[in-house]
Amino acid sequence: MEVQDFVQKNSLGEKLFQQKIDTETKIEPKDWMPDAYRKTNIRQISQHAHSEVVGMLPEGNWITRAPSLKRKAILLAKVQDEAGHGLYLYSAAETLGISRDEMIEQLLTGKAKYSSIFNYPTLTWADMGAIGWLVDGAAILNQVMLCRTSYGPYARAMVRICKEESFHQRQGFEILLVLSKGTPEQKAMCQDAINRWWWPSLMMFGPRDSESTNSDQSMQWKIKRKTNDELRQQFVDMCVEQVKVLGMTLPDKDLQWNEQRGHYDFGEINWNEFRNVVKGNGPCNKQRLNARKKAHEDGAWVRAAAMAHAKKKAENVKQNAA
Ligand code: BYC
């Protein structure tokens, strides 16, 4: 093919592709797509999957110490849901031509990112409530938007994930509600957890729009439907009302209703802290990655056994067919 023909064919392909996006036709695995669209989806979906898997660690830490059998069963179910979300998302990313092994390798070597929020420690039982209310709350806002993302397998995975996330968020709020009506020590524990998780939760939405390197293109391709700042503002407006039900406060002296904007103004996020955590220097980054590396090594025999079993089964099928 002549170079000119190739360029024309490619730019026509891109035009048709954008037309599909503009008319809300989902992009499916076998459809033609620009290389950068494929790469962006692989990056985002695999980071999302890693976040679910690493996200099990801060809560997993409390399963043995949950205050009652009922709380233990609920927390166990929630952490199992997160493992399931990770698996759906790895499968969705695989449809774009990357293997599970490659993705895991990228996580374990520090090449792939996962959400900054999971690099903070869980110090008290109230942290389970704050994670459910704030972290899952932030995640849902982002994921409701992703139910309408343009890549079909990602959008469909998100529908089910959102249903489970909404249960997660409510269980967290309920933990805090019980503590907020408890002894002075329990109330203090509740407020302390909110104080520690508030600002990192705001960072989950990513850098300011002006600093967001991927947003413009991802909005054009409808991978993202709302910008980082739009979602963050929606989250602040929602939490300001919900914290009143708890009788607690959000740790931001600059929070104030802005009549003109129809939104709450809020204080400056510590972006240095965000960048530092994303770079690998947060309070628990090393601990989290080491835990994942150990889990991967400890699970090597299971993978080897599954492969040997699959091989044997395939050989049996072959022999029976002969
Ligand atoms: N942490 O251009 P931007 C859960 C990176 S888990 C670390 O705005 P984008 C749960 C970003 O990757 C749910 N890195 O990026 C589980 C980019 O770097 P690269 C987690 C971050 O992609 C267990 C650079 O900064 N949710 O629910 O357009 C228990 C510039 O950013 C972060 C998802 O993963 C961060 N917070 O927008 C409880 C949702 N923010 O890759 C709960 C899916 C940004 O160019 N992901 N970066 O080197 C998304 O929606 C988008 O990827 C983001 C960022 C909104 C997060």
Boltz pocket constraint, residues with backbone or C-beta under 6 A from the ligand:
constraints:
  - pocket:
      binder: B
      contacts: [[A, 43], [A, 44], [A, 47], [A, 48], [A, 49], [A, 51], [A, 52], [A, 54], [A, 55], [A, 56], [A, 82], [A, 113], [A, 114], [A, 115], [A, 116], [A, 117], [A, 131], [A, 135], [A, 136], [A, 139], [A, 140], [A, 142], [A, 203], [A, 204], [A, 205], [A, 206], [A, 207], [A, 211], [A, 212], [A, 213], [A, 214], [A, 215], [A, 218], [A, 224], [A, 228], [A, 278]]
      max_distance: 6.0
